Amino acid sequence: MSLTPDNLFGIHTRALDLWQNRTEVLANNLANADTPGFQARDIDFRKVLAAASDSAGAAGNVALQAPTPGQIGAGSTTAAATQLSWRNPTQPSMDGNTVDEQVEQAAFAANGVHYQASLSFITAQIRMLRTAIEGQG
């Protein structure tokens, strides 16, 4: 049995990448809260993670998304970049902006909790492996 990060940490390595990408998207929404015509975006975590798990195949790797073969795009190259969805506005705005600061801040805070939970799991796994290797109890 090989000890690859996917075998050791399960889905948490991919989850960290997705939580980080979602943090960037939510931060962008908050930064553009006063920009006329700005449309809020979000990542459907479950959908993206399921797609990444399905496309990982036997190798356990997520395929690189590029605009054309042999080229790396200027934006994000993860599966999450192609899975952005528009956020439905809760209140209409006269300037066409769909960002609701309270919704975005709540999503940002919840996203941080999820990121920290995945990171804590990985840290606990590393601690457990270190204890097993060192033989200390």
JOBELSUL-V627492 format. One record per residue. N is the residue number from 0. RES is the residue in three letters. SS is DSSP state (@ for helix, = for strand, . for the rest). PHI is phi in radians with two decimals (999 if undefined). PSI is psi in radians with two decimals (* if undefined). Layout:
n | res | ss | phi | psi
N | RES | SS | PHI | PSI
N | RES | SS | PHI | PSI
//
This chain:
n | res | ss | phi | psi
0 | MET | . | 999 | 2.17
1 | SER | . | -1.48 | 2.61
2 | LEU | . | -1.79 | 1.32
3 | THR | . | -1.58 | 2.79
4 | PRO | @ | -0.96 | -0.61
5 | ASP | @ | -1.17 | -0.64
6 | ASN | @ | -1.23 | -0.63
7 | LEU | @ | -1.38 | -0.74
8 | PHE | @ | -1.94 | 0.00
9 | GLY | . | 1.12 | -2.43
10 | ILE | . | -1.40 | -0.13
11 | HIS | @ | -1.13 | -0.49
12 | THR | @ | -1.18 | -0.73
13 | ARG | @ | -1.21 | -0.65
14 | ALA | @ | -1.07 | -0.71
15 | LEU | @ | -1.03 | -0.75
16 | ASP | @ | -1.07 | -0.75
17 | LEU | @ | -1.19 | -0.72
18 | TRP | @ | -1.09 | -0.68
19 | GLN | @ | -1.13 | -0.77
20 | ASN | @ | -1.08 | -0.70
21 | ARG | @ | -1.17 | -0.62
22 | THR | @ | -1.04 | -0.76
23 | GLU | @ | -1.12 | -0.71
24 | VAL | @ | -1.15 | -0.79
25 | LEU | @ | -1.15 | -0.66
26 | ALA | @ | -1.12 | -0.67
27 | ASN | @ | -1.10 | -0.72
28 | ASN | @ | -1.05 | -0.82
29 | LEU | @ | -1.13 | -0.65
30 | ALA | @ | -1.16 | -0.46
31 | ASN | . | -1.85 | 0.43
32 | ALA | . | -1.08 | -0.48
33 | ASP | . | -1.85 | 0.15
34 | THR | . | -1.46 | 2.07
35 | PRO | . | -1.06 | 2.33
36 | GLY | . | 1.41 | 0.00
37 | PHE | . | -1.24 | 2.34
38 | GLN | . | -1.84 | 2.10
39 | ALA | . | -1.17 | 2.48
40 | ARG | = | -2.14 | 2.84
41 | ASP | = | -2.73 | 2.88
42 | ILE | = | -1.94 | 2.26
43 | ASP | . | -1.44 | 1.72
44 | PHE | @ | -0.98 | -0.82
45 | ARG | @ | -1.09 | -0.74
46 | LYS | @ | -1.16 | -0.78
47 | VAL | @ | -1.18 | -0.75
48 | LEU | @ | -1.16 | -0.67
49 | ALA | @ | -1.13 | -0.73
50 | ALA | @ | -1.14 | -0.70
51 | ALA | @ | -1.15 | -0.67
52 | SER | @ | -1.18 | -0.70
53 | ASP | @ | -1.18 | -0.70
54 | SER | @ | -1.42 | -0.18
55 | ALA | @ | -1.16 | -0.58
56 | GLY | @ | 1.14 | -2.77
57 | ALA | @ | -1.27 | -0.46
58 | ALA | @ | -1.29 | -0.41
59 | GLY | . | 1.39 | 0.32
60 | ASN | . | -1.99 | 2.56
61 | VAL | . | -1.53 | 2.29
62 | ALA | . | -1.20 | 2.53
63 | LEU | . | -1.30 | 2.28
64 | GLN | . | -1.66 | 2.13
65 | ALA | . | -2.29 | 2.60
66 | PRO | . | -1.08 | -0.67
67 | THR | . | -2.43 | 2.73
68 | PRO | . | -1.02 | 2.37
69 | GLY | . | 1.43 | 0.16
70 | GLN | . | -2.30 | 2.47
71 | ILE | . | -1.83 | 2.23
72 | GLY | . | -1.27 | 2.88
73 | ALA | . | -1.32 | -0.46
74 | GLY | . | -1.50 | -2.83
75 | SER | . | -1.18 | 2.45
76 | THR | . | -1.88 | 0.28
77 | THR | . | -1.62 | 2.97
78 | ALA | @ | -1.09 | -0.47
79 | ALA | @ | -1.12 | -0.53
80 | ALA | @ | -1.11 | -0.54
81 | THR | @ | -1.55 | -0.11
82 | GLN | @ | -1.94 | 0.38
83 | LEU | = | -1.22 | 2.46
84 | SER | = | -2.19 | 2.76
85 | TRP | = | -1.39 | 2.40
86 | ARG | . | -1.46 | 2.35
87 | ASN | . | -1.32 | 2.19
88 | PRO | . | -1.23 | 2.47
89 | THR | . | -1.53 | -0.47
90 | GLN | . | -2.35 | 2.35
91 | PRO | . | -1.17 | 2.64
92 | SER | . | -2.17 | 2.48
93 | MET | . | -1.17 | -0.52
94 | ASP | . | -1.63 | 0.05
95 | GLY | . | 1.49 | 0.04
96 | ASN | . | -1.37 | 2.29
97 | THR | . | -1.81 | 0.19
98 | VAL | . | -1.43 | 2.16
99 | ASP | . | -1.87 | 1.90
100 | GLU | @ | -1.00 | -0.68
101 | GLN | @ | -1.18 | -0.71
102 | VAL | @ | -1.12 | -0.76
103 | GLU | @ | -1.15 | -0.72
104 | GLN | @ | -1.15 | -0.69
105 | ALA | @ | -1.14 | -0.75
106 | ALA | @ | -1.13 | -0.69
107 | PHE | @ | -1.10 | -0.77
108 | ALA | @ | -1.14 | -0.78
109 | ALA | @ | -1.11 | -0.68
110 | ASN | @ | -1.08 | -0.70
111 | GLY | @ | -1.09 | -0.67
112 | VAL | @ | -1.14 | -0.76
113 | HIS | @ | -1.12 | -0.74
114 | TYR | @ | -1.05 | -0.81
115 | GLN | @ | -1.13 | -0.63
116 | ALA | @ | -1.14 | -0.76
117 | SER | @ | -1.12 | -0.71
118 | LEU | @ | -1.14 | -0.69
119 | SER | @ | -1.12 | -0.69
120 | PHE | @ | -1.09 | -0.81
121 | ILE | @ | -1.10 | -0.73
122 | THR | @ | -1.08 | -0.72
123 | ALA | @ | -1.13 | -0.68
124 | GLN | @ | -1.12 | -0.74
125 | ILE | @ | -1.12 | -0.73
126 | ARG | @ | -1.08 | -0.73
127 | MET | @ | -1.13 | -0.75
128 | LEU | @ | -1.13 | -0.70
129 | ARG | @ | -1.10 | -0.72
130 | THR | @ | -1.13 | -0.71
131 | ALA | @ | -1.14 | -0.69
132 | ILE | @ | -1.22 | -0.77
133 | GLU | @ | -1.32 | -0.39
134 | GLY | . | 1.32 | 0.36
135 | GLN | . | -1.73 | 2.53
136 | GLY | . | -2.08 | *
//
